[in-house]
Amino acid sequence: MKFIELTLKNHTILHGFDARNREITEEVEVEEASKKIVAVSRILSISEKFILIKYAYNRIIYWEYMEDYETIKKMLIE
């Protein structure tokens, strides 16, 4: 299993959907970014601002990352 190190900060946790199919989310803001080791197999997508990572119990988290988009792209391709 391949892992990459990312610097992650604020994030939105998607807990699921309500009866009207609207997302149930939790916004989390932190003072400082922190480094995390992430399994590449858990990454669902990357945009220029967020990386979408899946966790246990079908939770999905939109993380704000501090690296440059091209840097992360290169880490994943290697």
Secondary structure as UniProt FT lines:
FT   STRAND          3..17
FT   TURN            19..20
FT   STRAND          23..28
FT   STRAND          34..39
FT   HELIX           40..42
FT   STRAND          43..46
FT   STRAND          50..54
FT   HELIX           56..58
FT   STRAND          60..65
FT   HELIX           69..77
//
